[in-house]
């Protein structure tokens, strides 16, 4: 029998094969009650296939998916009453208005007090002005907001969100991130989200899973993953000695990116002091300096990016 202290989702040896291609390869992970889990990886890594299996759209070749202590294969209808999904890349019926889509979905979930629930959702996601509009008339950002709003219509215990802030302006994206954190805090909603925005994942996710070529290559908190990266980014404002800096970085094969008079150098964190000392000895002066610690994006580029490059080299 399920209790609140168990994992709300357990995935064991999950595998999906298409002919001779393995899209998802014996992956194992769990989701805790009230946890926000980032499910990350490059395009073609297996994220979408995994999400489709979690929703029961695709049948696994091997493995088990267990929600609330019950196997998805045997209790799909019951389980899906407490699960919902939103994707930037899947559109609601375009001929229907936003209100008609919400009503239809509310009927599907047999929502009690349907009108009150829809009214609350519209208020939370600030959709009053869109309610009578057809989906076909909405912008990409508006469609994203509507899709995300409909995923909350059944008071879900688990949310599967595919790029929940894609196409949104920065202010709206910030509101959505804060809303998700509030739902997690107040109602213990468990969330799996995919995103290409690594700073967003750092902000909202308790844990991050990286998948590449169908295999899980990392499963830890964003903080712990970042700690494995021994690099930092040094940004210098240089007015007179830019050529000397570029020449030095080129010779030493040090990454140096220019943005106007600002130059961002990526080096190992333990080499920072010696790097600045060398600049002083070479009379390369700067007006300003800022130092950024490693980020989750650095982890992605160093681990996932390098694996992608290796795979391409093997193919070639």
N, C-alpha and C positions, 0 to 999 in steps of 0.2 A: 504494500500500500504506500502511495506517495505521501511524503511529509515535507514541510517547508525547508528542512535542513538538507534534503537530497539535492543533487544536481537536477535542474529542470530539463536538461537535455544531455544525453550521452550518445556519442557517435563512436562506433567500434568497427575497425577494419573496413570502413566505407570505401567501396571501389566501384568505378563505372568504366566499362570498356565499350568502345564502338568498333566493331570488326577487330582489326589488329591494333587499334590505338587505345591506350589507357589514359583517360582524361583525369580520373581521380584514383589514386593508388594507395589503398589500405591506410586511410587516415584515421586517427583517433583524437578526439577532443571532447570536452564537456563544457556546459554553460551553467553557471551558478545562478541562484535566485537573486535578482536585482543587479546582475553583472552586465556591463556593456563590453562586448567583445569585438575587437576589430578583426576582420577577416580580410587579409591583404595579400596582394601579389600582382604581378604584371598581367597584361592582357593575355588570355590563353592559358593561365596558370591552373585553372580548375575551379575558380571561385563560383562562377555562374552555375556550372554543373552541380557543384555541391549544394548551393542554395535550392536548385530545382529538386534535388533529391530530398532535402529537408522539408520541402513543401509537398512532397508526394507526387510531383509532376513527372519526374523520372524515377524509374525503378532501379535500385542499385543492382549491380552485377553480383557483388558480395557485400557482406556487412550488415550492421543493425543500426537503426535510429530509434532511440527511446526517449519519449517526452513524458515527463511526470510519472516515470516508472512504467509506462505502457509503450509497447512496440507500435511504431507508426503503421506498419503493414496491417496490423490487426485492428487498430483503433483509430484509423485515420479521421473519420467523421467527428468523433468525440474530441480528438486532440485539436483539430483545426478550428474548433469553436473558440479556443483560447489562444490561437496564433493568428498573426496577420502579417502582411507583406507589402512593401512599397518599393517601386523601382522607377528611377528617372527614365528608364528606357522602355517601359511598358505603359502604353496609354490606355486610359479608360475610354469607353465608347464615345467617339467624337461627336456623334449626332445628338447626344443627350446633353442637357444642361448639367451644371455642377450639382444642383439640387436633385435632379432626377437620378443622377449617378449615386448620390448619397442615399436616397430613398431605396433604390434597388439593392444596394449593398446592405442596408439596414434590414430589409426583408430577408435577404439571404441568411443573415446571422440571427434572424428572429429577435431583433432588439426590442425589449419592452420600452414603452414611452419613447417611441421612435422620434417624434417631432422634437421633444425636449433634448434628446441626445444629439440630434443633428444641429440644433440651435447652439448647443454648447461647443461642438466641434467647430462650427463656423466662427464662433467668437474667439476660440483659442487660436485659430490659425488666420484670423483676420480676413475672412473670405466673404464678408457681407456684400461687397460690390460685385463679386463674381458669381453669386448664387444663381442668378437667372441667365447667365451666359452659357452658350454651348461650349463644350470642351474644345471644339475646333477653332474657336475665336480667341483662345488663351495663348499667352506667350509661353515659352519653355519654362521659365521660372514659375509662372502661375500654375502650370500643369504639375510641376514638382510639388508645390504647396498643397494642391488638391489631392494628389496621390498620397502624400504623407498624412494628410488629414484623414482620409478614408481608412488608413491603416489603424487608426485609433478608435474607430466607430464601435467595435465590439468589446471594448475594455480588455484588450489582449494581455495575457501574461507573458507572452514572448513575441517580439517583433523582429522580423528579418528585413533589414533596410539596405537597399542597393543604391549607393551614392545619394544619400538623403539630402545633401545640400548642393548637388550639382545644378548649375544653371541659375542659382539664386544670387541676388546681389549680396554684398558683404553684410549689410544690416539685417536682412532677413535670415541669412545663414547663421549669424550670431544668435538671433532669436530662437531658431530651431535647435541649435546646440544647447542653449540654456533650457529650452522646453524639455528636451530629452533628459537632461540631467535632473530636472525637477520631477518628471514622471518616474525616473529611477528612484529618487529619494522618497517621494511620497507614496508610491504604489508598488515599489519593488518590481517594476517591469524589467524583464531581462531582454537584452537587445544584442543581436548580431548585426554589425554593419560593415559594408564594404566601402572603401573610399580611396581615392588617389591623393587626398589632401592629408599628408602626414602630420602636419601641425594640428589639424582637427582631431586626428586619432590620439595624439598626445594629450589633447585637452579633455576629451570625453571618455576615452576607453580605459577600463581597469586592466585589460589584458589585450595583447595583440598576437594573432597567429599569422605567420607568413607561409603562403603556399606557393610552390613553384614546380612546374612540370608534374603537377598532380600529387606532389608530396609535401607534407608539412616540414619546413626547415627550421622553424622557430616558434616557440610558444611561451611567452613570458610577459611581464609587465613592460610597458614602453620604457620606463625608467631603467630597468635591468638590461634591456636590449641596447639602449643607448650607451650604457656603461661599457659595453664591449668594444666601442669604437674609440680608437686613440687618434682622433684628429680634431682640429679646431679651425675656425675661419677667422682670419685677421683682415679687417678692412682698414685701409690707410687712405687718408686724403693727402695726395701729393701734388704739389704745384709746379715744382721745378725739376725734380729728379726722376721723372717717370721712365725715361728711356733707360736710365741705369738700373732701375728696378726690374723692368721687363727683360733687359739683357741678362741680369743675374738669374732671374727665375727660369728663363729659357735654358741657360747653360746648366743649371742644377736640376732641370726637369721638375720644377715646382709649379703647381697649378696657380695661375694668376688671371683673374677675370677683371675686365675694365668696365666701369660704368661712369662715363664722364671723367672727372678727376679722382674718382674713388677706385681703388684697386683691392680686390678681395683675394687673399692668398690662402690656400688650403694646405695645412701642414700637420704633421704629427704633434699632438699636444705636448709631449715631452721634449720637443725640439723648439718650442716657441721662444724660450729665453735666448738660446744660441742664435736663432734666426734674427731676432731684434738686435742682438749684439753685432752680428755680421753687417746688418744695415748701417749701424752706427760707424763701424770701421770703414765701410765703403762710402761714407758721407752721403748716404741716401736719407734725406730728411723728410719728415711728414708732419702735417699740421694737426691731424686728428688720428686717433686709433680707436677701434672697437673690436672686441674679441667675443666671438660666439662659440659656445660649447657645442658638442655634437648634437645632432637631432635624429629623429626617427627616419627622416629622409636620407641622412647619411648612412644609417644602417641599411636601408633599402638599397641604396646605390652600391654600397660596398659588398653586400652579401647577395642579394637577389640580382642586381645588375651584373655582377661579375659572373654569376652562374649562367645568365642569359648569354653573355658574350662567349663563355666557354662552350655552351651548347651550339651556338652558331658556328664556332670554329670547328667543332667536331663534324657538323653537317657538311661544311665546305671542304 
